[in-house]
């Protein structure tokens, strides 16, 4: 879709102090800011190879630690969007062609995706795709029954993306919504298609309107990812409501065989209890969430960028060099820059601070100071160092930017709004749903949705942050987007086949070596399943439709 270019592709929090500092750095210097630098080690026989290969407009800073000389390279075309990242990859290739050993956050991420999925990952993807097909065939019992929900899901997803893209032309909307929309659309389409026609229409009117109201409230909050998730969620709910009202009745329904009776009562009672325990445990694990990109060592196990990282580590170079801070000093005088260097360098946890000379580092009456923390900013120690540097420079007029502040802005922005945004969204959903379903049923549905949303933040903590991959942190926007999806789909109390279909679909596309994509896919897969478990663990009484308003616009 050509309109996807209107989405904000920077994956940063708009409006925070770090974002404002990075904007000013980029406006004055044209590179760096939110984009982490490349770290290059020049070949011993040609020490000047890095500076020559960096290209025009690049800023370079060379350091020597314990006998190893390395250079921080900020490419001239580097921007915090997809086009800028492609230009940085070109610079990394040029540096390697000149004989330099290159590492950094972006080269490590690129290497994790360059090799593509291996044989085991491809086999797992194929198994998930086959499982999705089998599940739909078993659920709908005919080829037509398989195709129709996929058509409805595609229609809902495309319509919701068009609506979101239109909103993005008025206010910034993050690119991350392209992950939320298809998953939520698939769960809702499969679930509603599996219901009898009358029940499906009632479900779409009540729960679609409630989800739209809740997400509409989220969209009013200023947090970048929180607002984006709210806009996309409301678009999915409203588009799904329109599809269920006007398109779904036009499509034929395949006859389905009646369900067999005779389930074991003990298993039927035990499963919801187990599901409820798992949900509570996952939601509790969310309190240990550490927001940030995965640590560098967890991004890729082998490759040229990993070899460069291991060489830096062997020489004792601090891992924080991959995510340095850039301090913009409003006065470019030597005295002001040196004062910022002394203040930042005295902060515990800072490896070094330096104010380089030259036009690449002093421009328009300002100066840049590079501050390298000992630890990466997503670690507990690195986060404390970032905040301490900000505190040390407070009141001096200096602005602290760089790739190391992006996650801190996300915590200070989106996550600190959650205690206000979540209750407000829940009240909006309850007000709409209670009119249609009655207060007891609305309360149970809402509790299940909130529990699933909380578990969405806990699943990556257990599976990735402290799991086998040991990423040390979870990409900050993932719990927000996955949690919004879990809330929307669980509010409608989806059956297990619908949740399993979405889980298999995202796993069929997300299994692979790229850590952040795998993290997102596993989060979607498990939280959709947990959402179905929440609906089963918290059963609700049958609704009384005698007092139901018949007009869906009145609900919306």
Secondary structure, DSSP 8 states (H G I E B T S, - for coil): -GGGGGSB-S-S-TTSHHHHHHHHHHHHHSS-TTS--EEEE--TT-TTHHHHHT-TT-EEEEEEETTEEEEEEE-TT--SSHHHHHHHHHHHHHHHHTT-EEESHHHHHHHHHHT---HHHHHHHHHHHHHHHHHHHHHH-SHHHHHHHHHHHHHHHHHHHHHHHHHHTTS--BTTHHHHHHHHHHHHHHHHHHS-HHHHHHHHHHHHHHHHHHHHHHTTS--HHHHHHHHHHHHHHHHHHHIIIIIGGGS-------------HHHHHHHHHHHHHHHHHHHHHGGG--BSS--GGGT-SSSHHHHHHHHHHHTT--GGGGG-EEEEESS-SHHHHHHHHHHHHTSTTEEEEE---STTTEETTEEEEEEEESS-TTSHHHHHHHHHHHHHHTTTT-EEEEGGGHHHHHIIIIIHHHHHHHHHHHHHHHHHHHHHH-HHHHHHHHHHHHHHHHHHHHHHIIIIISSTT--SSB-HHHHHHHHHHHHHHHHTT--HHHHHHHHHHHHHHH-SS-HHHHHHHHHHHHHHHHHHHHHHHS------GGG--S-HHHH-
